Amino acid sequence: MVKIGLIGLGYLGKIHLRLLREIDSFEIVGIYDIDKSVCDALSKQYNIKAFDSIEELIEAADAIDIVTPSQNHFQIASAGIKKGKHVFVEKPITPTVDEAKQLLVLQKESGVKFQVGHVERFNPAFISAKPFIKQPQYIEIHRLAQYNERGTDVSVTLDLMIHDLDLLLNIVGSNVKSVQASGLKMISSTVDTANARIEFENGCVANINSNRMSLNNIRKIKVFQPGGIVSIDLLDKITEVIEIKNSSKNSDNLVLKQGTKAPHKELVFLHPIILPTNAIKEELLAFHYSIKSGSKPVVTIEDAIDVLSLAHSIDEKIQHLISK
């Protein structure tokens, strides 16, 4: 059993607390939050020890789960690594790429496991779609959210788009060649709506839209590749695969006639099985597995650095346009 300490008891931290309690392979040795009243209340409610300092909690644990504002991630994570503790930290890993790279150096020196909470990797709709994504050439992504003051201390790129940037880099598997971006500040002091066009060295192109001022919540991805389309609804957990091939005689599938001498095309619609899993719980289970098995975490520091670098590149492009 892995003894874990939870640091940060805000909205997401409370979700982590509930899920950690459901995972028998974790023993919650304690909790900490800067708001002592919240910490004491949850300690009493769940009969879990409340610690007066992060340092004391780190000492008592084998691993720490950091669910604090991102500006605190580096200080807490580095303290845990230096004490030989395994670390799970919510996204973004740190506010700056430099801090993330420093954590990578510390992690490699210590050998502890370090996983970053890019939770959409564990979305069951994304997991069901991945085997069907073979050679993406064009990717369209939309992540729209209703306005929520929580998270507006950072741009929509770091707040929302960063989820899709992680998925994008994971499925394309190629270096970024160029980035174009635009965005606007609408209500908050940071960018609320952003669009990015990303071209990869392998020729794949992605167009991403993120907006936190929408009337409806939307989280959809469409992957266009030779022979078909993979459509992923991350919010409603629906995956649809359309295979396009030359039509066979008397096909029962939808047939598209080209009106030329070229062969007709038939569309085969597939709906992969999607398991009803909780993505946050699954990422915590994966973190535990990496600790016990010695395997590489699903989302590594290197992954997080690549995503954060791309997010900052997009923000820089947007700020350049805004400041003109």
Phi and psi in degrees as a GROMACS rama.xvg file:
@    title "Ramachandran Plot"
@    xaxis  label "Phi"
@    yaxis  label "Psi"
@TYPE xy
-95.165  124.923  VAL-2
-82.9515  119.575  LYS-3
-122.292  142.466  ILE-4
-113.102  135.461  GLY-5
-103.866  124.557  LEU-6
-118.162  113.967  ILE-7
109.116  115.324  GLY-8
-126.62  39.1533  LEU-9
-77.9484  -156.4  GLY-10
-54.8957  -52.7531  TYR-11
-73.3082  -35.2546  LEU-12
-60.8468  -37.0103  GLY-13
-66.2271  -35.3506  LYS-14
-65.3726  -44.1994  ILE-15
-59.5005  -41.2689  HIS-16
-60.7304  -46.5797  LEU-17
-61.6548  -43.2045  ARG-18
-73.5179  -37.0188  LEU-19
-61.4149  -34.8389  LEU-20
-67.3222  -24.0131  ARG-21
-84.331  -13.4816  GLU-22
-97.4583  108.764  ILE-23
-64.2647  -25.5013  ASP-24
-78.9395  -6.13663  SER-25
-107.346  139.621  PHE-26
-114.557  116.97  GLU-27
-78.7977  107.091  ILE-28
-82.8094  -16.765  VAL-29
174.066  168.52  GLY-30
-132.779  156.825  ILE-31
-148.205  140.22  TYR-32
-148.495  148.483  ASP-33
-62.0374  -27.1461  ILE-34
-87.4494  99.4766  ASP-35
-62.9989  -32.4703  LYS-36
-65.7083  -39.9049  SER-37
-65.5606  -44.6374  VAL-38
-61.6318  -45.5218  CYS-39
-65.996  -37.818  ASP-40
-64.7119  -44.6289  ALA-41
-70.1173  -34.2973  LEU-42
-60.4464  -44.3327  SER-43
-69.609  -40.5864  LYS-44
-63.784  -40.4682  GLN-45
-109.561  4.05214  TYR-46
56.2203  49.0892  ASN-47
-120.51  139.773  ILE-48
-66.3696  132.056  LYS-49
-96.9856  126.484  ALA-50
-95.7398  148.726  PHE-51
-85.4336  -14.4218  ASP-52
-147.71  153.051  SER-53
-65.1269  -37.8207  ILE-54
-60.5794  -42.2944  GLU-55
-67.2138  -38.4447  GLU-56
-66.9491  -41.1687  LEU-57
-59.4057  -43.5731  ILE-58
-59.4233  -35.3526  GLU-59
-82.982  -13.1753  ALA-60
-107.484  160.641  ALA-61
-89.5782  -27.8781  ASP-62
-146.99  154.664  ALA-63
-125.388  145.814  ILE-64
-115.187  111.941  ASP-65
-101.603  114.274  ILE-66
-128.577  52.8419  VAL-67
-108.301  171.871  THR-68
-54.8054  146.458  PRO-69
-62.1969  -25.5521  SER-70
-66.7955  -13.9595  GLN-71
-98.3127  -7.52903  ASN-72
-59.5827  -46.7035  HIS-73
-62.3899  -47.4095  PHE-74
-61.2739  -45.0212  GLN-75
-72.2042  -46.2665  ILE-76
-63.164  -43.1469  ALA-77
-64.8407  -37.1158  SER-78
-63.769  -39.8779  ALA-79
-66.5829  -45.1606  GLY-80
-60.566  -43.876  ILE-81
-63.4598  -23.172  LYS-82
-93.4266  6.40249  LYS-83
76.1029  26.1476  GLY-84
-99.4586  142.618  LYS-85
-72.1474  148.51  HIS-86
-129.993  130.351  VAL-87
-114.817  129.421  PHE-88
-134.457  137.046  VAL-89
-66.9069  159.326  GLU-90
-77.882  155.725  LYS-91
-69.4558  152.62  PRO-92
-54.2341  -44.8743  ILE-93
-152.401  165.122  THR-94
-67.5481  -30.5503  PRO-95
-121.001  152.93  THR-96
-66.1893  -36.8778  VAL-97
-59.4451  -44.3523  ASP-98
-63.9934  -40.3845  GLU-99
-62.6254  -39.7655  ALA-100
-66.8365  -34.702  LYS-101
-64.9827  -39.1941  GLN-102
-63.9606  -37.1366  LEU-103
-61.9121  -43.2803  LEU-104
-60.9966  -46.3681  VAL-105
-62.7239  -41.5169  LEU-106
-64.882  -41.7834  GLN-107
-66.6036  -35.8292  LYS-108
-68.0783  -37.0518  GLU-109
-89.1011  -31.6239  SER-110
82.2807  7.9699  GLY-111
-73.5111  162.205  VAL-112
-85.5696  139.02  LYS-113
-139.076  116.239  PHE-114
-120.771  140.223  GLN-115
-106.031  139.781  VAL-116
-82.7257  59.6117  GLY-117
-84.6778  86.1807  HIS-118
-67.705  -24.7474  VAL-119
-65.5378  -17.5722  GLU-120
-59.8157  -25.0779  ARG-121
-103.063  6.12247  PHE-122
-63.5219  125.149  ASN-123
-60.4593  -28.2748  PRO-124
-68.9994  -39.7165  ALA-125
-67.4594  -42.9663  PHE-126
-61.1263  -41.1234  ILE-127
-69.3773  -26.5938  SER-128
-82.9154  -30.0667  ALA-129
-53.6958  -42.3567  LYS-130
-61.9555  -19.2811  PRO-131
-94.396  -7.72804  PHE-132
-89.4738  108.678  ILE-133
-107.269  -51.9928  LYS-134
-146.349  70.5438  GLN-135
-62.3659  134.122  PRO-136
-115.456  -29.7377  GLN-137
-144.226  134.015  TYR-138
-130.249  128.64  ILE-139
-114.566  126.071  GLU-140
-130.689  133.755  ILE-141
-129.531  123.935  HIS-142
-130.186  103.375  ARG-143
-116.455  138.278  LEU-144
-138.912  149.173  ALA-145
-69.7931  150.696  GLN-146
-62.5823  133.927  TYR-147
-144.407  123.335  ASN-148
-58.4643  -31.4512  GLU-149
-64.1538  123.719  ARG-150
102.012  -8.9681  GLY-151
-80.2035  2.11977  THR-152
-71.938  -15.3245  ASP-153
-122.921  165.076  VAL-154
-65.2639  162.008  SER-155
-62.1555  -24.2025  VAL-156
-63.3036  -47.2999  THR-157
-81.2408  -21.7884  LEU-158
-83.7117  -49.2597  ASP-159
-117.713  -50.3796  LEU-160
-60.5533  -27.2698  MET-161
-57.781  -31.0469  ILE-162
-59.2224  -47.2609  HIS-163
-74.3409  -30.2967  ASP-164
-63.9965  -38.106  LEU-165
-64.6908  -46.4866  ASP-166
-62.5227  -41.0745  LEU-167
-60.3561  -50.1078  LEU-168
-63.7027  -33.4407  LEU-169
-67.0398  -40.1249  ASN-170
-90.0294  -25.0323  ILE-171
-79.8849  -44.018  VAL-172
65.0748  37.8565  GLY-173
-143.863  157.128  SER-174
-72.1017  148.41  ASN-175
-73.8079  132.199  VAL-176
-96.3512  -43.951  LYS-177
-154.268  155.981  SER-178
-135.102  130.963  VAL-179
-122.549  142.323  GLN-180
-154.004  153.836  ALA-181
-147.151  157.95  SER-182
-170.861  172.942  GLY-183
-141.802  146.656  LEU-184
-90.6817  124.432  LYS-185
-110.514  -53.3399  MET-186
-120.384  -50.7605  ILE-187
-81.1889  174.105  SER-188
-80.5767  -4.69499  SER-189
-116.666  169.516  THR-190
-64.1153  127.731  VAL-191
-101.387  -21.7389  ASP-192
-137.853  136.281  THR-193
-145.484  147.04  ALA-194
-129.999  136.927  ASN-195
-133.624  137.686  ALA-196
-114.98  118.163  ARG-197
-118.135  126.732  ILE-198
-110.245  134.153  GLU-199
-104.583  159.808  PHE-200
-63.3231  -26.0096  GLU-201
-84.1277  3.86575  ASN-202
98.7508  -12.9462  GLY-203
-67.2749  142.899  CYS-204
-125.972  137.88  VAL-205
-126.133  141.446  ALA-206
-120.829  120.857  ASN-207
-122.433  131.233  ILE-208
-119.56  127.906  ASN-209
-129.646  134.188  SER-210
-149.904  124.347  ASN-211
-107.576  29.5114  ARG-212
-130.542  35.2988  MET-213
-91.0006  156.743  SER-214
-76.5513  -24.7103  LEU-215
-130.546  153.457  ASN-216
-88.084  127.55  ASN-217
-137.962  133.997  ILE-218
-141.132  89.8002  ARG-219
-129.957  146.145  LYS-220
-131.06  135.142  ILE-221
-125.477  127.225  LYS-222
-112.676  119.433  VAL-223
-103.174  128.741  PHE-224
-147.64  164.009  GLN-225
-54.907  124.303  PRO-226
89.4902  6.16067  GLY-227
161.887  -175.855  GLY-228
-133.885  137.415  ILE-229
-115.201  119.543  VAL-230
-111.234  127.763  SER-231
-126.032  122.318  ILE-232
-105.096  100.512  ASP-233
-70.6122  -26.2725  LEU-234
-79.5146  -49.8786  LEU-235
-89.9699  0.0492624  ASP-236
59.257  56.1187  LYS-237
-128.706  131.076  ILE-238
-124.029  132.475  THR-239
-130.215  132.127  GLU-240
-115.527  127.916  VAL-241
-112.302  114.705  ILE-242
-97.0092  130.968  GLU-243
-113.857  124.269  ILE-244
-148.548  168.169  LYS-245
-60.1244  136.752  ASN-246
-73.1045  138.444  SER-247
-92.9594  161.41  SER-248
-65.2136  140.179  LYS-249
56.5217  37.1163  ASN-250
-67.768  141.758  SER-251
-87.4959  -6.04739  ASP-252
-86.8386  170.993  ASN-253
-68.2527  125.119  LEU-254
-110.374  130.333  VAL-255
-106.345  119.698  LEU-256
-89.6084  130.086  LYS-257
-87.1772  -14.5574  GLN-258
72.7353  16.1452  GLY-259
-132.453  -171.556  THR-260
-76.4822  -9.00125  LYS-261
-66.9545  149.498  ALA-262
-65.2618  147.162  PRO-263
-65.6087  155.124  HIS-264
-112.778  142.229  LYS-265
-115.634  146.042  GLU-266
-108.326  124.971  LEU-267
-107.823  121.371  VAL-268
-98.6975  123.745  PHE-269
-117.747  143.919  LEU-270
-128.244  91.1036  HIS-271
-58.3989  150.246  PRO-272
-67.6379  132.779  ILE-273
-117.225  121.028  ILE-274
-79.8966  140.063  LEU-275
-79.3862  72.7752  PRO-276
-105.567  160.831  THR-277
-97.4886  116.805  ASN-278
-62.7227  -39.5944  ALA-279
-66.8532  -41.2854  ILE-280
-63.4958  -39.8728  LYS-281
-65.5317  -37.4316  GLU-282
-70.9472  -32.8917  GLU-283
-69.4759  -37.7802  LEU-284
-64.3068  -39.0182  LEU-285
-64.7473  -38.1168  ALA-286
-61.2087  -45.8252  PHE-287
-60.7136  -43.238  HIS-288
-62.0797  -40.373  TYR-289
-63.9202  -35.2476  SER-290
-67.8398  -48.2265  ILE-291
-75.7928  -32.4184  LYS-292
-94.1261  -17.3318  SER-293
78.3922  10.4298  GLY-294
-81.3158  165.488  SER-295
-70.7759  134.666  LYS-296
-59.2435  153.883  PRO-297
-62.7233  -43.2318  VAL-298
-116.831  107.61  VAL-299
-90.8895  171.83  THR-300
-61.7692  -39.4129  ILE-301
-59.4236  -43.1337  GLU-302
-58.4994  -46.6358  ASP-303
-65.1336  -35.8279  ALA-304
-64.7134  -44.138  ILE-305
-60.4271  -43.4421  ASP-306
-66.6028  -46.0825  VAL-307
-63.7362  -39.5333  LEU-308
-61.3569  -43.3616  SER-309
-66.5489  -41.4196  LEU-310
-61.4169  -43.6635  ALA-311
-66.4382  -35.6422  HIS-312
-62.5168  -41.9619  SER-313
-64.3986  -45.4425  ILE-314
-62.0622  -38.4708  ASP-315
-63.6673  -40.2427  GLU-316
-62.8129  -42.6075  LYS-317
-65.4981  -46.0549  ILE-318
-62.2199  -34.9829  GLN-319
-62.5538  -40.9733  HIS-320
-70.0699  -41.5881  LEU-321
-64.1045  -37.6506  ILE-322
-79.3083  -6.0485  SER-323
